Amino acid sequence: MHYRDCFCGALRPSDIGRTMTLSGWVAGRRDHGGLIFIDLRDRDGITQVVFRPEVHAEAAAAAHSLRSEDVITVSGEIVARLAGTENSKLPTGEIELVAATLTILNRSEVPPFPMDERIANEDLRLTHRFLDLRRPAMAANLRLRHRVTKSIRDVLDTEGFWEIETPILSKSTPEGARDFLVPSRLTPGSFYALPQAPQQYKQLLMVGGVDKYFQIARCFRDEDLRADRQPEFTQVDIEASFIRPDALYALIEKMFQRIFRESRGVEITVPFQRMPYSEAMNRYGSDKPDTRYGIEIRDVGDVFKESQFKVFRAALDAGGVVKAINAKRFASITTGQIEELTEVAKSAGAKGLAFIKVENGEWKSPIVKFFSDAEKTALTQRLGIEEGDLILFGADTWETACTALGRVRLRVADLQKLPIDPLQLNFLWVVDFPMLAYNAEEKKWNAVHHPFTRPKAEDRELLKDASKLRTIRAEAYDIVLNGVEIGGGSIRIHEGDLQSEVFSVLGINEVEQEELFGHLLRAFRHGAPPHGGIALGLDRLVALIAGEESIREVIAFPKNNRGVELLTASPATVEPKQLRELYIASTVKPKE
């Protein structure tokens, strides 16, 4: 049987007069006094089909029985729609197919939700994902994902990169997140780990002389979920030998130019702005700043170095900072909103949030009585304070004050509904990250990116001085778009002695180094080239391009926010026999 000559969204006025065959799903049926109109849908679009009894009585009679989501094949002549009945919202809105034949291929039960609407109940959609995928919005997102991926492959192929797959079943090593473990039947008591990233394998490929590698890589992390996280996700993994950061920046900027040109028809300007981590934190309170609007953080510690306000003075005397933001023309903020912003600040570790409202020429706040005239004058000049402004303060350690005001800044922008051009694309490289961060709870140093990140050459000797570890900068970089991190990478360590030294600083002793990373250290002793790379979050990137808040909208079969794949009800229990074969005993009691 001949099913179709083209997709339903492909027909245009140039096809008028042709006899065509189409197949798809019934998206809607309308009975107009004997005439039956059907919207026929496939992944590419919709074509209106009209059944006329005088053209083919049998087909018109059968059309009366059609219901939503029935699968059919129709053939007939393409004609122009009657004047005044065109649909400018559809690419096929100027034509229709007059059915001469109708074949019903399969009937559908009544769908559990309307197919032409965005359904708020996500669990319902995910349980019936096979239906949800038919919606035009989901089809468009999957098409977009394909185009983005193709653009990436085309650019990297042109630049001489080879696409190489790395193992899914690998070894569990401490790289930040919790591993998914897979028991081995052939080696009882041993486990594979699903890769959090192909990090070590891609570095080993560089040692192997591959030189330029990439992979559209599946990655797995057993961590708490949110809108932009999934237990399994996809990243664009890139690594190259003999490369410096500038060359990698240029490669990624070229890739993004092509991605946005081919997926959205948008030309983006390169090179992207570069901003040191310290500047990003000082100005925006975030290592992934949204630079589309102002409300920048300013340091005002020098203004209050002799302050009578104990909160500010205590922070400064303890070696901390006093910082502030000016939310222009937002003195109308309500008490409830102030309380909300205070909770936002506290969520970042701040003890509270001081504020000043400027109304009718008066500074209104419980803290103003502690300010001298000189402090008020200096603060006005530093922050450009005017009538109607709202000043918000953070007084704490540098990191806490920056982070707290950074979060407050974002919430203020939401509350003020600051106008942002939806087409504005503010790309940014954040560079010069700290290499290490101290975990007070565990009383140990952790790698900010991962343990294979190279320290800047001028900071390498600081590894030997425990008091200077916090000041070591890494050859690391993140790429940010409109306040969302879409990728990160670094120049890697390629010398065995330096890698061992970094492992030791991270609290991994020589025995553990050999057990966990012996393969990598051996490789570095056999002529490893300098190398570096980056990993881009494909799901997150496509979601940004599609204008979706959740990456679940651009993944064909995602898990929900509880880590459950509702369509197949995964994860699920298994038979006791399967556990015995894997030498596993479950401590979970079966449900009665």
C-alpha positions in Angstrom: 0.0 0.0 0.0 1.2 3.5 -0.9 1.1 5.6 2.3 2.2 9.0 1.4 3.8 11.3 -1.2 5.0 13.9 1.4 4.6 15.0 5.0 1.4 16.8 6.0 3.2 20.1 6.5 4.9 20.2 3.1 2.1 21.2 0.7 1.9 24.7 -0.7 -0.2 26.6 -3.3 2.4 25.4 -5.9 0.9 21.9 -5.4 -2.6 22.9 -6.5 -3.9 20.5 -9.1 -1.8 17.6 -8.0 -3.2 14.3 -6.7 -1.4 13.5 -3.4 -1.5 10.8 -0.8 -1.0 11.7 2.9 -1.0 9.6 6.1 -1.2 10.7 9.7 -3.3 11.2 12.8 -6.7 12.9 13.0 -6.1 16.1 14.9 -9.7 17.3 14.7 -13.0 16.7 12.8 -15.7 19.2 11.9 -19.1 18.4 10.3 -20.4 21.2 8.1 -23.8 20.0 6.9 -22.6 17.0 4.9 -19.0 18.3 4.4 -16.5 16.7 6.8 -13.3 18.6 7.5 -10.3 16.7 9.0 -7.1 18.2 10.3 -4.5 15.6 9.4 -1.3 15.8 11.5 2.1 14.2 11.4 5.5 15.3 12.8 5.9 18.0 10.1 2.6 19.8 10.3 -1.1 19.8 9.4 -3.1 19.6 6.2 -6.9 20.2 6.0 -8.7 17.4 4.3 -12.3 17.8 3.1 -14.6 14.9 2.4 -17.4 15.8 -0.2 -20.2 13.3 -0.7 -20.4 14.3 -4.4 -16.7 13.5 -4.9 -16.6 10.2 -3.1 -19.7 9.1 -1.1 -18.1 6.1 0.5 -15.1 8.1 1.8 -17.3 10.8 3.1 -19.5 8.3 4.9 -16.5 6.7 6.5 -15.2 10.1 7.6 -18.2 10.5 9.9 -16.8 7.8 12.1 -13.3 9.3 12.5 -12.2 10.4 16.0 -9.2 12.2 17.4 -5.9 10.3 17.0 -7.2 7.7 14.5 -4.5 6.9 12.0 -5.6 7.2 8.3 -4.4 7.4 4.8 -6.1 9.8 2.3 -5.7 10.5 -1.4 -7.1 13.3 -3.5 -6.6 16.5 -5.4 -4.9 19.5 -3.8 -7.1 22.6 -4.3 -7.1 26.2 -3.1 -9.3 27.0 -0.1 -12.3 29.2 -0.7 -11.6 32.9 -0.3 -11.9 34.0 3.3 -11.4 30.5 4.7 -7.6 30.5 4.5 -5.6 29.9 7.8 -2.6 32.3 8.0 -1.4 30.4 11.1 -0.6 27.3 9.1 2.0 27.0 6.3 -0.5 24.8 4.5 -3.3 27.3 5.3 -4.0 28.3 1.7 -4.7 24.8 0.4 -6.7 21.6 1.3 -6.9 18.1 0.0 -10.3 16.9 -1.4 -10.4 13.3 -0.4 -11.1 10.7 -3.0 -10.1 7.7 -0.9 -9.9 7.0 2.8 -8.2 4.1 4.5 -8.5 3.8 8.3 -5.2 2.2 9.5 -5.9 2.1 13.2 -8.4 3.4 15.7 -7.5 5.3 18.8 -9.1 5.3 22.2 -10.1 8.7 23.6 -6.8 10.5 24.5 -6.4 11.2 28.3 -5.7 14.9 27.5 -6.3 17.4 24.7 -3.6 17.1 22.1 -3.7 20.7 21.0 -3.1 22.3 24.4 -0.2 22.6 26.8 -1.1 20.3 29.7 -0.1 21.4 33.2 -0.2 17.9 34.7 3.3 16.8 33.7 3.0 13.4 35.3 -0.1 12.7 33.1 1.9 13.8 30.0 4.9 11.7 30.9 2.8 8.6 31.6 1.4 8.9 28.1 4.6 10.3 26.5 3.8 8.4 23.3 0.8 10.8 22.9 2.6 13.9 24.2 5.3 13.5 21.6 2.7 13.9 18.8 1.9 17.5 20.0 3.4 20.0 17.5 5.4 21.7 20.3 7.1 18.5 21.3 7.8 17.6 17.6 9.3 21.0 17.1 11.6 20.5 20.1 12.8 17.2 18.9 13.4 18.6 15.4 15.3 21.4 17.0 17.5 19.0 19.0 18.3 17.1 15.9 19.3 20.3 14.1 21.5 21.5 17.0 23.2 18.1 17.2 23.8 18.1 13.4 25.3 21.6 13.5 27.7 20.5 16.2 28.8 17.4 14.3 29.3 19.4 11.1 31.5 22.1 12.8 33.6 19.6 14.7 34.1 17.4 11.6 35.2 20.4 9.6 37.7 21.2 12.4 39.2 17.7 12.3 37.6 16.2 15.3 36.8 12.4 15.4 33.6 11.2 17.1 34.6 8.3 19.4 32.5 6.4 21.9 33.8 5.7 25.3 32.5 3.0 27.8 29.2 3.2 29.6 30.3 0.5 32.1 33.3 2.0 33.8 35.0 2.3 37.2 33.7 4.3 40.1 36.0 7.1 41.0 35.4 10.2 43.2 34.5 13.0 40.8 31.9 15.0 42.6 28.4 13.5 42.3 27.1 10.1 43.4 27.6 7.2 40.9 25.0 4.9 39.6 26.4 1.4 40.3 25.9 -1.7 38.2 26.7 -5.1 39.8 28.9 -7.5 37.8 27.6 -11.1 37.6 30.9 -12.5 36.4 33.0 -10.9 39.2 30.9 -11.3 42.3 31.0 -8.3 44.7 32.3 -6.0 42.1 30.5 -3.1 40.5 30.7 -1.0 37.3 29.7 2.7 37.5 27.8 4.5 34.9 30.0 7.5 33.8 29.3 10.9 35.3 31.3 12.1 32.2 33.9 10.6 29.9 36.5 12.7 31.6 39.3 10.2 32.1 38.7 8.3 28.9 38.9 11.4 26.8 42.2 12.3 28.5 43.5 8.8 27.7 42.5 9.3 24.1 44.7 12.4 24.1 47.6 10.2 25.5 46.7 7.8 22.7 47.4 10.4 20.0 43.8 10.9 18.9 44.5 14.7 19.1 40.9 15.9 18.5 38.0 14.0 20.0 34.3 14.6 20.5 31.3 12.6 21.6 27.6 13.3 22.0 27.9 11.5 25.4 25.3 10.0 27.7 26.2 10.8 31.3 24.7 9.6 34.6 24.6 11.2 38.1 22.6 9.9 41.0 21.6 13.3 42.5 18.6 15.3 43.5 16.6 16.5 40.5 15.2 19.9 39.4 14.1 21.5 36.1 17.5 21.5 34.6 18.7 18.1 35.9 18.1 14.5 34.9 19.7 11.3 36.3 20.8 10.6 32.7 21.6 13.5 30.4 23.6 14.3 27.3 26.7 16.4 26.9 28.8 17.5 24.0 32.2 16.3 25.1 35.2 17.8 23.4 38.9 17.4 24.0 42.0 18.4 22.0 45.8 18.1 22.3 48.2 21.0 22.1 45.4 23.5 22.6 45.3 26.8 24.6 42.2 28.4 26.0 42.0 31.1 23.3 41.9 28.4 20.6 39.2 26.5 22.4 37.1 29.7 22.9 37.3 30.4 19.2 36.2 26.9 18.3 33.1 27.0 20.6 32.2 30.5 19.5 32.3 29.3 15.9 30.1 26.3 16.9 27.5 28.5 18.5 27.4 30.8 15.6 26.5 27.9 13.4 24.0 26.4 15.9 22.0 29.6 16.2 22.2 30.4 12.5 20.9 27.0 11.5 18.4 26.5 14.4 17.0 30.0 14.9 18.2 32.0 11.9 20.1 34.3 14.3 23.5 35.8 13.8 25.5 36.1 17.1 28.5 38.3 17.6 31.9 36.9 18.5 34.2 37.0 20.3 32.1 36.5 23.5 32.9 38.7 26.5 35.3 37.2 29.0 35.0 37.9 32.7 37.2 36.7 35.6 35.4 34.7 38.3 36.2 37.3 40.9 34.6 40.1 38.8 31.5 38.0 38.1 31.0 37.4 41.8 31.8 41.0 42.8 29.5 42.5 40.2 26.7 40.0 40.0 27.1 37.6 42.9 27.2 34.6 40.6 29.7 32.6 38.6 27.0 32.4 35.9 25.8 36.0 35.8 22.8 37.2 33.8 24.2 40.4 32.3 21.0 41.4 30.4 20.1 44.0 33.1 21.9 46.1 35.7 21.3 46.0 39.5 25.0 45.4 39.9 26.6 44.8 43.3 28.9 47.5 44.6 31.4 47.2 47.4 30.7 49.9 50.1 33.0 48.5 52.9 35.3 51.6 52.7 32.2 53.8 53.3 31.5 52.1 56.6 35.0 51.4 57.9 34.3 53.6 60.9 30.6 52.8 61.0 28.6 52.9 64.2 26.3 50.3 62.8 27.4 47.1 64.6 26.4 44.6 61.9 28.5 46.3 59.3 31.4 47.0 61.6 31.5 43.4 62.9 31.6 42.0 59.3 34.5 44.3 58.4 36.4 43.7 61.6 36.1 40.0 61.0 37.7 40.4 57.5 34.5 40.4 55.7 32.8 42.8 53.3 29.8 45.2 53.1 28.2 45.2 49.7 25.0 46.7 48.3 22.7 46.9 45.3 20.5 49.7 44.2 17.1 48.5 42.9 16.2 51.6 41.0 12.7 52.9 41.5 11.6 50.1 43.7 10.9 51.9 47.0 7.3 50.8 46.6 8.3 47.3 47.6 5.9 45.8 50.2 6.8 44.5 53.6 5.9 41.0 52.4 8.3 41.3 49.5 11.1 42.6 51.8 10.5 39.5 53.9 10.7 37.3 50.9 14.0 38.9 49.8 15.3 38.4 53.3 14.6 34.7 53.1 16.3 34.5 49.7 19.4 36.1 51.3 19.3 33.6 54.2 19.1 30.7 51.8 22.6 31.7 50.7 23.9 31.7 54.2 23.3 35.4 55.1 22.1 36.3 58.6 19.7 38.8 57.2 19.1 41.7 54.7 19.4 45.4 55.6 17.5 47.9 53.4 16.8 51.6 52.8 13.8 53.0 51.0 14.1 56.5 49.5 10.7 58.1 49.6 9.7 61.8 49.5 13.3 62.8 49.9 13.6 60.7 53.1 15.7 57.6 53.8 13.4 55.1 55.5 15.0 52.2 57.4 15.7 51.2 61.0 19.5 51.3 60.2 19.7 54.9 58.9 20.0 56.4 62.4 23.4 54.7 62.7 24.7 56.5 59.5 26.7 59.7 59.6 26.1 62.4 57.1 29.5 61.6 55.5 28.5 58.0 55.1 25.2 58.9 53.6 26.9 61.3 51.1 29.5 58.7 50.1 26.8 56.0 49.7 24.7 58.3 47.5 27.6 58.9 45.2 28.8 55.3 45.1 25.3 53.9 44.3 23.8 56.8 42.5 20.9 56.9 44.9 17.8 58.9 43.8 14.2 59.3 44.8 12.3 56.1 44.7 15.3 53.8 45.0 15.6 50.7 47.2 19.1 49.9 48.6 19.8 46.4 49.8 22.9 45.4 51.8 24.9 42.3 52.5 27.5 42.2 55.3 29.3 38.9 55.7 32.2 37.0 54.4 33.0 37.9 50.8 31.6 34.7 49.3 28.4 34.8 51.4 27.7 38.5 50.8 28.2 38.2 47.1 26.2 35.0 46.7 23.3 36.3 48.9 23.0 39.6 47.0 23.4 37.7 43.7 20.3 35.7 44.5 18.5 38.8 45.8 19.4 40.6 42.6 17.7 37.9 40.5 14.5 37.9 42.6 14.4 41.7 42.5 14.5 41.6 38.7 11.6 39.1 38.7 9.6 41.3 41.1 10.2 44.4 39.1 9.4 42.6 35.9 12.4 44.3 34.2 11.9 44.3 30.4 14.2 41.8 28.7 14.3 41.4 25.0 13.5 37.7 24.4 15.9 37.7 21.4 18.8 39.1 23.4 21.7 36.6 23.7 24.3 37.6 26.2 27.1 35.0 25.9 29.9 35.2 28.4 33.1 33.3 29.2 33.7 33.2 33.0 37.5 32.5 33.5 40.1 32.2 36.2 38.1 30.1 38.6 39.6 29.2 41.9 41.0 25.7 41.7 40.1 24.6 45.2 37.3 25.1 47.8 37.5 24.2 51.4 34.7 22.0 52.8 34.4 22.9 56.5 32.1 20.1 57.2 34.4 17.4 55.8 37.5 19.4 56.8 39.1 18.9 53.4 39.8 20.6 50.1 37.7 19.8 47.1 38.3 20.6 43.4 36.0 23.4 42.2 35.7 21.8 38.7 37.3 18.3 38.9 40.7 16.9 40.2 42.2 16.9 36.7 42.0 20.6 36.2 45.4 22.4 35.8 46.5 25.2 38.1 47.7 28.4 36.4 51.5 28.2 35.8 52.2 31.2 38.0 50.1 29.6 40.9 51.6 26.1 40.8 54.1 26.6 43.6 51.2 27.6 45.9 50.2 23.9 46.1 53.1 23.5 48.5 51.7 26.2 50.9 48.6 25.1 52.8 47.8 28.8 53.7 47.7 29.7 50.0 45.5 27.0 48.6 42.4 29.2 48.5 44.2 31.7 46.2 45.2 29.1 43.5 43.6 29.9 40.2 42.7 27.2 37.7 43.0 27.1 33.9 39.2 26.6 33.9 36.4 28.3 32.1 32.6 28.2 31.9 30.4 29.4 29.1 27.2 31.2 30.2 24.1 32.4 28.2 21.7 34.7 29.8 22.6 33.6 33.3 22.6 29.9 32.6 25.8 27.8 32.5 25.7 25.8 29.3 29.2 24.3 29.5 32.5 24.2 31.4 36.0 23.0 30.8 39.6 23.4 31.6 43.2 22.8 30.5 44.1 19.4 32.1 47.0 18.2 34.1 49.2 16.0 31.8 52.2 15.3 34.1 52.1 12.4 36.6 53.9 14.2 39.4 51.6 17.3 39.2 48.5 15.1 39.2 49.8 13.1 42.2 50.5 16.4 44.0 46.9 17.6 43.4 45.4 14.3 44.5 47.4 14.6 47.7 46.1 18.1 48.4 42.6 16.7 47.9 43.2 14.1 50.6 43.8 11.1 48.3 46.8 9.2 49.5 49.3 7.3 47.4 47.6 3.9 47.9 44.2 5.4 47.0 45.7 7.2 44.0 47.1 3.9 42.6 43.8 2.0 43.3 41.5 4.7 41.8 43.6 6.5 39.2 46.6 4.2 38.6 45.6 3.8 34.9 45.7 7.6 34.4 49.0 8.2 36.3 50.7 5.4 34.3 49.5 7.0 31.1 50.9 10.4 32.1 54.3 8.7 32.6 54.3 7.7 28.9 54.5 10.9 27.0 51.1 12.6 27.6 50.6 15.7 25.5 49.3 19.0 26.9 45.5 18.9 26.4 42.2 20.5 27.4 38.6 20.5 26.5 35.0 21.4 27.4 31.7 19.7 28.0 28.5 21.4 26.9 25.1 20.5 28.3 23.1 19.5 25.2 19.7 19.2 26.9 20.1 22.6 28.6 21.3 24.3 25.4 18.4 23.0 23.3 16.0 24.0 26.1 17.4 27.6 26.0 17.1 27.8 22.2 13.5 26.4 22.4 12.5 28.8 25.1 11.7 26.0 27.5 12.2 26.3 31.3 12.7 22.5 31.8 15.0 20.2 30.0 12.3 17.6 30.1 10.6 19.4 27.3 13.5 18.6 24.9 14.1 15.0 25.9 12.1 12.3 24.3 11.6 10.1 27.4 12.7 12.0 30.5 12.4 11.1 34.2 10.1 13.2 36.4 11.4 15.2 39.4 11.4 12.0 41.5 13.6 10.2 39.0 10.8 8.0 37.7 10.2 7.3 34.1 6.4 7.1 34.2 5.8 5.6 30.8 7.4 2.3 31.6 7.2 2.7 35.4 11.0 2.6 35.9 12.8 2.0 38.2 11.0 -1.2 39.2 11.6 -4.2 41.5 13.1 -7.3 40.0 12.7 -11.0 40.6 14.6 -12.5 43.6 16.3 -14.8 41.1 17.9 -11.9 39.3 19.3 -10.6 42.6 20.7 -14.0 43.5 22.5 -14.2 40.1 24.2 -10.9 41.0 25.0 -12.0 44.6 22.9 -9.2 46.0 20.6 -9.4 49.0 18.0 -6.6 49.3 17.3 -5.1 52.7 14.0 -3.6 51.5 11.0 -5.5 52.6 8.5 -6.3 49.8 5.2 -4.5 49.9 2.3 -6.6 51.1 
